Amino acid sequence: MDQTKTPLYTLLCEHTSRQPISFHVPGHKYGAVFYEEALSTFVPLLHLDVTELSHLDDLHHPTGAIEQAQQLAAKLYGVKRTYFLVNGSTAGNLAMITAACEKNKKVIVQRNCHKSILHALHLVGATPIFISPEFDEDVRVMSFVSFETIYDTLREHSDAAALILTNPNYYGMSIDLTKIIQLAHSYRMPVLVDEAHGAHFVLGEPFPKSAVECGADIVVQSAHKTLPAMTMGSFLHFNSDLINERTLRYFLQVFQTSSPSYPIMASLDLARAYVAQQTRETINEMVEQIQLFKQELRTIEAIHVVESRHPLVRTDLLKITLQTRSAHSGYELQQLLERNEIFTEMADPYNVLLVYPLAKIKQFQMIIERIKRALQCIRSERQNGHVQFQLPKHCQAVSYEWIKGRQTKQVFLHDAVGRVCAQMVVPYPPGIPILLIGEIVTKQHIELIQHLKQTGAYFQTDINGDYIEVFEEA
């Protein structure tokens, strides 16, 4: 297949060139009706923002340009079928889990998963068996689940409906999943992988190995995170003999909007073409610049560029983690950078995460000088102790059935220990819950929440002052 073709984008451009007259939704009518002060900014995109006209295909029953674009993506990624997602990887995670899992059936789940994984399990009414990842002492974050942990868990819960993994983690730390997937398949157990941050792994070396190549049944990727696609544009790759694809398609229709965005779909078509046309030369040039970028950052005394030294971990080159050597938190480093118009992906108590583009940066030297200027005022002072962002090795939780219909109340954080949590506590980013609904609150949870609040973490879930929601006891 010709990977230079962009069937959906090309068709939309052809449609626009005919100067069509709209008596259909959306209401902006190709930009004819729009807020005047913003028209010049939006109008190029509004020309592509159409609906399911007879010749423009339909995401939920593709037979034309959308189907051709998805086939090109499937060919590039080497899978049976690729589905375009316009509601982000969240929709893909919801669909793959509801397609593979059933009410009251056990599901083995990596504990440092995205909240959408947990939402899906709650919707299905599955019984999660949480497996805790290793803690990386260098980056100070949760990393991968060891083969030994998964081996022991599969032996104990061989009747589980699926194994759900997150790889790479938010910081780009990835492992080769081949042995784990082969082990799960020996139990006839499908493996579902949230690979949100790995859509570019298809390029191969020097990037980590994709779960697609490792043999996973379904892999969800946020194309918009590292590829040049619009926000919410994602891929779901299906490559399974264990999961019913018709069931998957049904749930994709359930969780995706019935009015999909054509600009988002077209951006996925273009992003796939962009990746497909990368050459060894362009990749090497980008890698050389990334290495130079890191060298320049290492000259800043108050920070250092940190990567995992674990022998099984490969860190994605596009993820650059700066760790503070000073008394400043990662959040404070992020604020200093933002004051100089440098906006990073996320921060935690110790780190700031940068996501490098999948290309050489223009104005490279100017950007380096601005980063140095932003951080030059920081003295290199070792932090006093720290609280590790580490989840408990064993997650004790009640069943979803226990939760149903039960009343909740607010209690002081320190009074919540031993109680059943009634809200999901999610620092965002990265969107990995510290506490789950139904999880037994421990002293370690409370210490971590208080530490994150003190250092400036943003919580998507309301932590109202010093209170937290718990379930009433019977």
FIDO-724885 format. One line per 2 residues: for each residue x, z, y of C-alpha. Coordinates in nm, 3 decimals, padded with zeros to 5 digits. Each point is the difference from the previous one (the first is absolute). Example, Ala and Ser with C-alpha at 12.3 -4.5 7.8 and 13.67 -1.06 7.14 Angstrom:
01.230 00.780 -00.450 ~ 00.137 -00.066 00.344
This chain:
00.000 00.000 00.000 ~ 00.119 -00.081 00.351
00.065 00.339 00.163 ~ 00.040 -00.161 00.344
-00.373 -00.073 00.006 ~ -00.238 00.234 00.183
-00.342 -00.125 -00.116 ~ -00.219 00.259 00.172
00.185 00.009 00.330 ~ 00.019 -00.381 00.008
-00.374 -00.033 -00.066 ~ -00.084 00.245 00.279
00.217 -00.196 00.244 ~ -00.170 -00.325 -00.102
-00.341 00.159 00.053 ~ 00.100 00.123 00.347
00.140 -00.340 00.098 ~ -00.346 -00.154 -00.041
-00.128 00.220 00.286 ~ -00.288 00.143 -00.204
-00.316 00.137 00.163 ~ -00.095 00.340 -00.136
-00.354 00.104 -00.085 ~ 00.140 00.250 -00.251
00.170 00.339 00.009 ~ 00.229 00.145 00.135
-00.155 00.047 00.341 ~ 00.303 -00.102 00.205
-00.068 -00.367 -00.095 ~ 00.367 -00.102 -00.028
00.070 00.193 00.322 ~ -00.278 -00.154 00.210
-00.157 00.346 00.037 ~ 00.259 00.268 00.065
00.113 00.264 00.247 ~ 00.165 -00.213 00.267
00.303 00.220 00.072 ~ 00.106 -00.007 -00.366
-00.085 -00.361 -00.081 ~ 00.346 -00.143 00.061
00.148 00.252 -00.244 ~ -00.253 -00.051 -00.278
-00.107 -00.364 00.025 ~ 00.260 -00.158 -00.234
-00.108 00.235 -00.278 ~ -00.372 -00.034 00.076
00.020 -00.371 -00.080 ~ 00.087 00.096 -00.359
-00.251 00.284 -00.025 ~ -00.283 -00.169 -00.188
-00.238 00.080 -00.282 ~ -00.076 -00.142 -00.345
-00.099 -00.351 00.110 ~ -00.066 -00.241 -00.283
00.344 -00.166 00.016 ~ 00.202 00.315 00.078
-00.039 00.168 -00.341 ~ -00.110 00.355 -00.084
00.234 00.289 -00.087 ~ -00.252 00.144 -00.246
-00.046 -00.330 -00.186 ~ 00.297 -00.216 00.096
00.006 -00.362 -00.113 ~ 00.185 -00.172 00.285
00.272 00.090 00.248 ~ -00.011 00.376 -00.065
00.030 -00.057 -00.373 ~ 00.292 -00.239 00.056
00.173 00.256 00.223 ~ -00.048 00.273 -00.262
00.133 -00.229 -00.272 ~ 00.314 -00.068 00.203
00.052 00.376 00.037 ~ -00.055 00.057 -00.373
00.255 -00.269 -00.081 ~ 00.257 00.150 00.237
-00.045 00.352 -00.140 ~ -00.022 -00.117 -00.362
-00.339 00.149 -00.088 ~ -00.325 -00.121 -00.154
-00.198 00.051 00.319 ~ 00.055 00.117 00.356
-00.288 00.120 00.213 ~ 00.007 00.015 00.380
-00.098 00.339 00.145 ~ -00.133 00.023 00.356
-00.074 00.374 -00.010 ~ 00.360 00.099 -00.067
00.157 00.136 -00.315 ~ -00.262 00.276 00.012
-00.260 -00.250 -00.122 ~ 00.236 -00.119 -00.274
00.071 00.353 -00.119 ~ -00.371 00.082 -00.009
-00.081 -00.319 -00.193 ~ 00.277 00.024 -00.260
-00.076 00.362 -00.081 ~ -00.376 -00.043 -00.028
00.060 -00.304 -00.221 ~ 00.232 00.189 -00.237
-00.140 00.355 -00.003 ~ -00.323 00.174 -00.097
-00.185 00.321 00.076 ~ 00.147 00.308 -00.168
00.281 -00.207 -00.155 ~ 00.355 00.123 00.057
00.230 -00.194 00.232 ~ 00.372 00.074 00.040
00.087 -00.009 00.370 ~ 00.324 00.035 00.195
-00.060 00.298 00.228 ~ 00.160 -00.144 00.317
-00.251 -00.285 00.009 ~ -00.188 -00.137 00.298
-00.332 00.163 00.082 ~ -00.187 -00.320 -00.096
00.105 00.056 -00.363 ~ -00.159 00.345 00.010
-00.312 -00.134 00.170 ~ -00.040 -00.252 -00.282
00.036 00.265 -00.269 ~ -00.259 00.213 00.177
-00.241 -00.294 00.023 ~ 00.041 -00.078 -00.369
-00.023 00.365 -00.104 ~ 00.315 -00.031 -00.210
00.205 00.299 -00.112 ~ 00.345 -00.030 00.161
00.309 00.118 -00.185 ~ 00.253 00.036 00.281
00.369 -00.056 -00.067 ~ 00.248 00.121 00.259
00.288 -00.212 00.125 ~ 00.359 00.106 00.041
00.114 00.143 00.333 ~ 00.281 -00.196 00.161
00.256 00.241 00.147 ~ 00.156 -00.263 00.224
-00.309 -00.135 00.173 ~ -00.195 00.326 -00.050
-00.316 -00.175 -00.119 ~ -00.187 -00.051 -00.324
00.132 -00.298 -00.192 ~ -00.083 -00.140 -00.346
-00.149 00.144 -00.318 ~ 00.261 00.020 -00.274
-00.034 -00.185 -00.329 ~ 00.022 00.333 -00.182
-00.295 00.142 00.194 ~ -00.210 -00.307 -00.073
00.108 -00.003 -00.366 ~ -00.112 00.361 -00.047
-00.325 -00.058 00.189 ~ -00.091 -00.310 -00.202
00.059 00.186 -00.326 ~ -00.231 00.278 00.112
-00.265 -00.226 00.157 ~ 00.023 -00.318 -00.205
-00.375 -00.055 00.048 ~ 00.030 -00.040 00.378
-00.166 -00.309 00.144 ~ 00.293 -00.101 00.223
00.334 00.094 00.149 ~ 00.007 -00.029 00.380
00.338 -00.011 00.175 ~ 00.124 -00.037 00.357
00.322 -00.198 00.029 ~ 00.182 -00.025 00.237
-00.076 00.311 00.201 ~ -00.047 -00.019 00.377
00.376 00.027 00.056 ~ 00.070 -00.307 -00.215
00.135 00.197 -00.298 ~ -00.076 -00.197 -00.315
00.081 00.004 -00.371 ~ -00.020 -00.257 -00.278
-00.335 00.065 -00.169 ~ 00.057 -00.225 -00.303
00.059 00.277 -00.259 ~ -00.289 00.209 00.131
-00.241 -00.295 -00.011 ~ 00.112 -00.096 -00.351
-00.058 00.359 -00.111 ~ -00.351 00.008 00.148
-00.084 -00.335 -00.157 ~ 00.105 00.135 -00.340
-00.300 00.235 00.042 ~ -00.218 -00.296 00.111
-00.013 00.169 00.340 ~ -00.008 -00.221 00.312
00.239 00.074 00.286 ~ -00.129 -00.029 00.358
00.262 00.000 00.274 ~ -00.043 00.061 00.371
00.292 -00.211 00.125 ~ -00.124 -00.005 00.358
00.351 -00.015 00.145 ~ 00.141 -00.258 -00.241
-00.163 -00.336 00.072 ~ 00.344 -00.143 00.082
00.158 00.112 -00.330 ~ -00.094 -00.343 -00.134
00.318 -00.122 00.173 ~ 00.207 00.173 -00.269
00.353 00.123 00.065 ~ 00.102 00.188 00.204
-00.349 00.152 00.012 ~ -00.138 00.232 -00.271
-00.186 -00.133 -00.303 ~ -00.373 -00.049 00.048
-00.252 00.164 -00.231 ~ -00.134 -00.352 -00.057
00.328 -00.101 -00.161 ~ 00.004 00.328 -00.195
-00.329 -00.094 -00.171 ~ -00.261 00.211 00.181
-00.366 -00.090 -00.060 ~ -00.109 00.012 00.364
00.222 00.027 00.306 ~ -00.129 00.048 00.355
00.224 -00.095 00.293 ~ -00.053 00.043 00.373
00.125 -00.338 00.117 ~ -00.041 00.116 00.361
00.259 00.277 -00.044 ~ 00.309 -00.213 -00.059
-00.116 -00.363 00.008 ~ -00.113 -00.181 00.317
-00.371 00.052 -00.070 ~ -00.271 00.155 00.214
-00.095 00.366 -00.039 ~ -00.229 00.056 -00.302
00.127 -00.314 -00.173 ~ 00.099 00.091 -00.358
00.040 -00.145 -00.350 ~ -00.135 00.114 -00.333
00.190 -00.151 -00.293 ~ -00.176 -00.005 -00.338
00.209 -00.052 -00.312 ~ -00.175 00.198 -00.275
-00.132 -00.042 -00.352 ~ -00.136 00.357 00.005
-00.233 -00.011 00.302 ~ -00.309 -00.218 00.032
00.060 -00.237 00.291 ~ -00.371 -00.065 00.047
-00.052 00.373 00.058 ~ 00.287 00.000 00.249
-00.154 -00.292 00.193 ~ -00.329 00.186 00.018
00.159 00.308 00.152 ~ 00.202 -00.210 00.244
-00.335 -00.123 00.132 ~ -00.129 00.358 00.014
00.292 00.132 00.205 ~ 00.077 -00.302 00.218
-00.209 -00.102 00.298 ~ -00.256 -00.277 -00.045
00.128 -00.142 00.331 ~ 00.373 -00.046 -00.070
00.233 -00.077 00.286 ~ 00.124 -00.359 -00.010
00.296 00.075 00.231 ~ 00.113 00.274 -00.241
-00.038 -00.230 -00.301 ~ 00.182 -00.281 00.182
00.283 00.242 00.082 ~ 00.033 00.078 -00.372
00.024 -00.372 -00.070 ~ 00.273 -00.032 00.264
00.185 00.314 -00.110 ~ 00.021 -00.129 -00.355
00.139 -00.332 00.129 ~ 00.253 00.187 00.216
00.130 00.202 -00.295 ~ 00.010 -00.303 -00.228
00.223 -00.187 00.244 ~ 00.263 00.272 00.031
00.334 -00.126 -00.126 ~ 00.302 00.184 -00.131
00.168 -00.080 00.331 ~ -00.276 00.150 00.218
-00.018 00.309 -00.224 ~ 00.378 00.051 00.016
-00.001 -00.034 00.379 ~ -00.273 00.262 00.025
00.182 00.236 -00.238 ~ 00.322 -00.032 00.199
-00.182 00.091 00.320 ~ -00.168 00.300 -00.165
00.339 00.129 -00.112 ~ 00.134 -00.045 00.353
-00.308 00.179 00.137 ~ 00.069 00.299 -00.226
00.368 00.004 00.099 ~ -00.096 00.020 00.367
-00.248 00.280 -00.068 ~ 00.267 00.199 -00.182
00.196 00.024 00.324 ~ -00.272 00.227 00.146
00.119 00.355 -00.064 ~ -00.341 00.170 -00.003
-00.136 -00.204 -00.291 ~ 00.110 -00.159 -00.320
-00.142 -00.283 -00.205 ~ -00.113 00.151 -00.327
-00.074 -00.158 -00.337 ~ -00.068 00.145 -00.341
00.307 00.034 -00.220 ~ -00.205 00.029 -00.319
00.136 -00.249 -00.254 ~ -00.346 -00.133 -00.089
-00.116 -00.050 00.359 ~ 00.041 -00.318 00.197
-00.091 00.020 00.366 ~ -00.168 -00.296 00.166
00.232 -00.150 00.261 ~ -00.287 -00.029 00.248
-00.049 00.378 00.002 ~ 00.255 00.185 00.210
-00.028 00.378 00.007 ~ 00.168 00.192 00.282
00.047 00.368 -00.070 ~ 00.064 00.251 00.273
00.326 00.198 00.004 ~ -00.120 00.197 00.301
-00.249 00.275 00.071 ~ -00.251 -00.273 00.088
-00.269 -00.083 -00.254 ~ -00.072 -00.352 -00.117
-00.309 00.005 00.219 ~ 00.210 00.083 00.307
00.244 -00.282 -00.081 ~ -00.297 -00.234 -00.023
-00.123 00.114 00.341 ~ 00.342 -00.059 00.158
00.002 -00.354 -00.137 ~ -00.355 -00.065 00.120
00.095 00.103 00.354 ~ 00.239 -00.297 -00.013
-00.272 -00.233 -00.134 ~ 00.134 00.009 -00.356
-00.287 00.063 -00.239 ~ 00.077 00.101 -00.356
-00.218 -00.009 -00.310 ~ -00.024 00.375 -00.055
00.172 00.336 00.022 ~ 00.007 00.317 -00.206
00.167 00.335 00.071 ~ 00.349 -00.142 -00.067
-00.022 -00.381 -00.002 ~ -00.101 -00.298 00.208
-00.084 -00.315 -00.194 ~ 00.070 -00.348 00.134
-00.142 -00.314 -00.161 ~ 00.231 -00.296 00.057
-00.158 -00.345 00.031 ~ 00.032 -00.254 -00.278
00.221 -00.207 00.229 ~ 00.299 00.031 00.230
-00.078 00.199 00.313 ~ 00.037 -00.181 00.330
00.163 00.189 00.288 ~ 00.174 00.212 -00.263
00.262 00.152 00.230 ~ -00.253 00.094 00.267
-00.211 00.188 -00.258 ~ 00.303 00.187 -00.132
00.101 00.106 00.351 ~ -00.352 00.122 00.073
-00.006 00.213 -00.317 ~ 00.338 00.150 00.088
-00.116 00.073 00.354 ~ -00.317 00.168 -00.130
00.196 00.239 -00.224 ~ 00.320 00.055 00.200
-00.126 00.325 00.150 ~ -00.029 00.172 -00.339
00.277 00.235 -00.103 ~ 00.098 00.000 -00.365
-00.108 00.344 -00.116 ~ -00.084 00.087 -00.355
-00.357 00.109 -00.058 ~ -00.067 00.347 -00.123
-00.191 00.006 -00.330 ~ -00.277 -00.241 -00.086
-00.317 -00.014 -00.203 ~ 00.005 -00.284 -00.250
-00.289 -00.245 00.011 ~ -00.044 00.057 -00.370
-00.318 00.002 -00.206 ~ -00.043 00.252 -00.280
00.126 -00.108 -00.343 ~ -00.338 00.082 -00.150
-00.322 -00.071 00.185 ~ -00.277 00.238 -00.100
-00.342 -00.137 00.087 ~ -00.366 00.034 -00.095
-00.212 -00.291 -00.124 ~ -00.208 -00.219 00.228
-00.306 00.126 -00.187 ~ 00.083 00.359 00.107
00.007 -00.112 00.364 ~ -00.342 -00.169 00.005
-00.256 00.185 00.211 ~ 00.229 00.295 00.071
-00.001 00.150 00.351 ~ 00.314 00.019 00.215
00.130 00.232 00.269 ~ 00.294 00.037 00.234
00.264 00.265 -00.064 ~ 00.334 00.087 00.158
00.285 -00.202 -00.148 ~ 00.169 00.306 -00.149
-00.333 00.109 -00.157 ~ -00.040 -00.335 -00.179
00.264 00.068 -00.266 ~ -00.165 -00.003 -00.342
-00.317 -00.162 00.135 ~ -00.125 -00.353 -00.075
00.072 -00.238 00.289 ~ -00.306 -00.183 00.138
00.181 -00.249 00.227 ~ 00.279 -00.248 -00.043
00.298 00.100 00.212 ~ 00.183 -00.318 00.094
00.298 -00.032 00.236 ~ -00.003 -00.360 00.120
00.214 -00.190 -00.040 ~ 00.077 -00.010 -00.292
-00.360 00.072 -00.108 ~ 00.103 00.205 -00.305
-00.223 00.308 -00.030 ~ 00.161 00.342 -00.005
-00.324 00.142 -00.136 ~ -00.278 -00.171 -00.190
-00.367 00.083 -00.013 ~ -00.032 00.222 -00.306
00.365 00.104 -00.005 ~ 00.089 00.369 -00.025
00.177 00.104 00.322 ~ 00.344 00.156 -00.046
00.228 00.190 00.236 ~ 00.231 -00.302 -00.007
-00.280 -00.222 00.132 ~ -00.067 00.233 00.293
00.369 00.032 00.090 ~ 00.033 -00.378 00.003
-00.311 -00.051 00.215 ~ 00.115 00.260 00.253
00.350 -00.148 00.012 ~ -00.133 -00.352 00.059
-00.233 00.124 00.275 ~ 00.288 00.180 00.171
00.224 -00.308 -00.009 ~ -00.270 -00.229 00.143
-00.155 -00.179 -00.297 ~ -00.325 -00.190 00.053
-00.275 00.075 -00.251 ~ -00.275 -00.254 -00.064
-00.213 00.277 -00.143 ~ -00.093 00.270 00.249
00.196 00.318 -00.050 ~ -00.205 00.207 00.245
00.249 00.242 00.154 ~ 00.098 00.240 -00.276
-00.301 -00.073 -00.221 ~ -00.063 -00.211 -00.308
-00.312 -00.092 -00.197 ~ -00.038 00.151 -00.348
-00.283 00.005 -00.251 ~ -00.221 00.305 -00.032
00.070 00.193 -00.316 ~ -00.279 00.021 -00.258
